[in-house]
Amino acid sequence: MTHIDQLGREITLLRVPQRIVSLVPSQTELLITLGLLDSIVGVTKFCVHPASIRKEKTVVGGTKKVNYKKIKALHPDIILCNKEENTKEMVEYLQEEYQVHVSDISSVQEALEMITQYGEIFERKDKANTLIQAIRAEKESFTDFIKVNPKKRVAYLIWKDPLMAAGSHTFIDHLLKINGFINVFGYKNRYPEVSKEELRSIEDLDLILLSSEPYPFSEKHIEELKGINPDARIILVDGEYFSWYGSRLVHAFSYFKTLH
């Protein structure tokens, strides 16, 4: 059977994949939700949900660099990648020998499309549809909740040295908009470097959000940045709820309510 991934690439499978290598942490978590734990044979060192996954499965490397020999030894039926998380070179190398599905996600709708595709590829349509319905219900409830909240101007920081922010054409920016936040770096593309001087010069900045990933911002960084902009309050946020686009979305909107 032929499937089309989110880059429009064709994937030909003779049967339902029984041996899966996932190179994307949020997609690994999604596989677990769909009941595919036993089919997973390889993951990355960043696949942390559930906590036991790295002890139960073979760790083949990170998201940007993998051990190709380890992957080959696993004899995967399919390898799951993401356009942003993994490199183009990695995908091109792997697709020479394996069926590789690549997701490309910058919105909730595209996340739901990926879940639908997984439901079809792995014959988990019922579980995928149940998950999609739950995410849509949570998003609808949150949309009603957020209507009564005033819009806030925010800067979402993902890295420390150098300081980097989430800009436009990112899943984070999409979720900031759903939150009713105005991304002050939304005019910049992807993940721009920003300076303390830029942050200091932004007028009417309400919040500086320090993400828990990929850089693990903590309380001490709030102290370091305190006073950088007298109008802004600095808070730590769970980066997984802003950047993981699989089954974590079911819980994301309840978390977002706590930020308001």
Salt bridges, closest charged atoms under 4 A:
ASP5 OD2 - ARG9 NH1 2.32
GLU29 OE2 - ARG248 NH2 2.55
ASP77 OD1 - ARG15 NH2 3.54
GLU84 OE1 - ARG190 NH2 2.38
GLU92 OE2 - LYS88 NZ 4.00
ASP144 OD1 - LYS147 NZ 3.68
ASP161 OD2 - LYS160 NZ 3.26
ASP173 OD2 - LYS177 NZ 3.36
GLU197 OE2 - ARG200 NH1 3.99
GLU198 OE2 - LYS188 NZ 2.65
GLU223 OE2 - LYS226 NZ 2.98
GLU224 OE1 - LYS160 NZ 3.61
GLU240 OE1 - HIS49 NE2 2.92
GLU240 OE1 - ARG248 NH1 3.15
